[in-house]
Amino acid sequence: MQSTLRRTWAEIDLDALEYNYKKLRAHIGEGVKFLGVVKADAYGHGSVQVSRLLEELGADYLAVSSIDEAIELRENDIHMPILILGHTPKEQVANLIHYNITQAVTCEAKAIEYSEEASKLGETLKIHIKVDTGMSRLGYLCDGDYFETGVDGICHACGLPGLYAEGIFTHFAVADEFGDECDDYSKHQFKLFTDVIAQVEQKRGVKFELRHCANTGAVARFPETYLDMVRPGLLLYGYGEFAQMLGLKPVMALKTTVSTIKTYSPGTHISYGGIYVTDKKTRMGVLPYGYADGFFRCLSNKYSLMSSEGPVELRGKICMDMCMVDLTDKYGVDVGAEIEVFGPQNPIEHMAELAGTIPYELTCAVSKRVPRVYLRAGEIVEKELMLRA
Ligand SMILES: *Cc1c(COP(=O)(O)O)cnc(C)c1O
């Protein structure tokens, strides 16, 4: 549905997304395919709109975390290849095939289930083998003593009827962290990955079409890991130190407005718990932005938002639907004025640091109540509110 309110909204700058995509393409160079990670509603930016643009720009692949996310894209006319990174129950194999979705295969038991289901249907399911090289989450365990059994398991999966192993991938655990220890860990992961591939390809006499592992940290720092395809998420959206290093632009700006202004005497307790007490005559603005919109309550009394006249301090506890800011010396900021929660004027990295988290969590946390407004050349091209999607 369309939102009628000018309350709190997320502006998604499609030009910035296009800019980031093109800049990343130039950065990775010729001959490397590009998979855009659009899981979790494209990190809160809207997976349909982001995928549509990536498809238009010629990206090669998309990745999501679940079959529901993948089907949502197919039902919105996204035709490019989609890989599901997470688990899909075997009952959904018919849907995977029907919607032409690629499934990650992470262990022997799943390979067998998927093979049986696809065979029953007389169809072929496209899969990418997931190798656990040190993330210790999903994937065939191949490190140390597990090398031979891992390789054998992968060979077995690739040869099963009803499965076509188009690709193989792994995921780095610390590619976005600095220091020799982290670099060594990533190098070890990469070497193990290429060793596994070499061994599997040699045993089977078949090469994988798509070998991929480079997430944001690796795309920024380890060109040697690009192989056939890179797999960034965060970089596309333009946040974090690597995006800054590469000169990428933040795609989302979260904005709100001043709904009410009141002036309090000194000694007035503000909001639940009264943790803030005015120390002077204070002109206080109420913003219709609270934790139900994705504002982290731990930022109560700590954060400053950006007005046209500079930073405005958050005062007192963040409520479900509202928060209060000090507008005492900001006389140009009146009822209806726009306030940037984070965005180009107020970097999300700063908010993440104060909240003790990472930008990923903040854009994912922007709740469904917040309409996404899509911009091209500064003009609104689409508004979407997903209260009941
Ligand atoms: C989320 C995810 C990515 C993207 O990670 P970024 O750090 O955003 O680049 C890549 N691969 C897998 C398996 C993921 O789960």
The ligand as an ORCA input file, in Angstrom:
! r2SCAN-3c Opt
* xyz 0 1
  C      25.057    -12.090      4.017
  C      25.992    -12.908      3.224
  C      26.855    -12.307      2.282
  C      27.016    -10.817      2.159
  O      27.766    -10.329      3.248
  P      28.258     -8.817      3.283
  O      29.121     -8.754      4.465
  O      27.036     -7.969      3.403
  O      28.971     -8.572      2.004
  C      27.607    -13.133      1.480
  N      27.546    -14.476      1.603
  C      26.749    -15.086      2.503
  C      26.736    -16.577      2.599
  C      25.962    -14.330      3.352
  O      25.192    -14.927      4.261
*
